[in-house]
Amino acid sequence: QVQLGEFGGVLVQAGGSLRLSCAASGRTFSMYAMGWFRQSPEKEREFVATISRGGGRTGYADSVKGRFTISRDNAKNTVYLQMNSLRPEDTAVYYCAARNTDYSTTYYRNNEYNYWGQGTQVTVSS
């Protein structure tokens, strides 16, 4: 089992940058594929980015491709989401998620993840 905690959500101006972190408990972090999702009040929770166990594979939603970068440091049990060129429509609660897997692959759907953090609020002002 793994516990997740997100950090780094703040108020930022449009065009700015922000890095979110998600720290995981436990000694088997490298056995988990990781993902970032987000939810705003008027929308369902949506996929943002995913990264495989070793970090060799990544995937992004079209809406963030080229602006956001997911990465991980397995020695620190942490996954990151670097967000650049932020837009007001990026405003949401951002969640990290983990899935225990034997495969070096990526996962794009909410129901493919077993564990979730509590979320961190990102607000982008125009």
C-alpha positions in Angstrom: 0.0 0.0 0.0 1.2 3.6 -0.6 0.1 6.9 0.7 0.4 10.0 -1.5 0.6 13.7 -0.6 0.6 16.5 -3.1 2.4 19.9 -2.6 2.9 23.1 -4.5 -0.5 24.3 -5.4 -0.7 28.1 -5.3 -2.2 31.2 -7.0 -0.3 32.1 -10.1 -0.7 34.5 -13.0 -1.5 33.4 -16.5 1.7 32.6 -18.4 3.5 31.7 -15.2 5.1 28.4 -14.1 4.6 26.1 -11.2 5.9 22.7 -10.1 3.8 20.3 -8.2 5.3 17.5 -6.1 3.7 14.3 -4.9 5.5 12.4 -2.2 4.8 8.7 -1.6 5.3 6.6 1.5 6.7 3.1 1.4 9.8 1.4 0.0 8.3 0.1 -3.3 7.7 3.4 -5.1 9.5 2.1 -8.2 6.8 -0.6 -8.5 4.1 2.1 -9.2 3.1 3.8 -12.4 2.1 7.4 -11.5 -0.4 9.8 -12.9 -1.6 13.4 -12.4 -5.3 14.2 -12.7 -7.3 17.4 -12.2 -10.8 18.5 -11.4 -12.5 21.8 -11.5 -16.0 22.4 -10.1 -17.7 22.3 -13.5 -15.9 19.2 -14.8 -15.3 15.6 -14.2 -11.9 14.5 -13.0 -9.7 14.5 -16.0 -6.3 12.9 -17.0 -3.3 15.2 -17.1 -0.1 13.1 -17.3 1.3 9.7 -16.6 4.7 8.2 -16.1 5.9 4.6 -16.1 7.6 2.9 -13.1 11.1 3.7 -14.2 10.2 7.0 -15.9 11.0 5.9 -19.4 7.5 6.4 -20.7 5.2 9.4 -20.3 1.9 10.5 -21.7 -0.1 13.7 -21.7 -3.5 15.1 -22.3 -3.7 17.1 -25.5 -4.7 20.2 -23.5 -1.3 20.2 -21.6 1.0 18.7 -24.2 4.1 20.9 -24.8 3.4 22.9 -21.6 3.5 20.3 -18.8 6.2 17.8 -18.0 5.9 14.8 -15.6 9.0 13.3 -14.1 9.9 11.2 -11.1 12.7 10.5 -8.7 12.4 7.0 -7.4 15.2 7.6 -4.9 13.1 10.3 -3.3 9.7 8.6 -3.7 8.5 11.6 -5.5 6.7 12.5 -8.8 6.6 16.0 -10.2 4.5 18.0 -12.6 6.2 21.0 -14.1 3.6 23.3 -15.5 4.6 26.1 -17.8 2.6 28.7 -19.8 -0.3 28.3 -17.4 -3.8 29.4 -18.5 -6.9 30.2 -16.5 -8.5 27.0 -17.7 -5.7 25.0 -15.9 -7.3 26.1 -12.6 -8.3 23.0 -10.7 -7.5 20.7 -7.8 -4.6 18.5 -8.9 -4.4 14.9 -7.7 -1.6 12.4 -8.0 -2.4 8.7 -8.3 -0.5 5.5 -8.2 -1.0 2.0 -9.7 1.0 -1.0 -8.7 2.1 -2.7 -11.8 4.6 -5.3 -13.1 4.9 -3.5 -16.4 6.8 -0.4 -17.6 3.8 1.2 -19.1 1.5 4.2 -18.6 -2.1 4.5 -17.6 -4.6 7.1 -18.7 -7.9 6.3 -17.0 -9.1 7.2 -13.4 -10.2 3.6 -12.7 -6.8 2.2 -13.6 -5.3 3.7 -10.4 -5.4 2.2 -7.0 -4.3 5.1 -4.7 -5.0 8.8 -4.7 -3.7 11.8 -2.9 -5.8 14.5 -1.2 -5.3 17.1 -4.0 -3.7 20.5 -4.1 -5.4 23.6 -5.5 -3.9 25.4 -8.5 -5.5 28.7 -9.4 -4.4 30.6 -12.5 -5.5 34.3 -12.7 -6.0 36.1 -16.0 
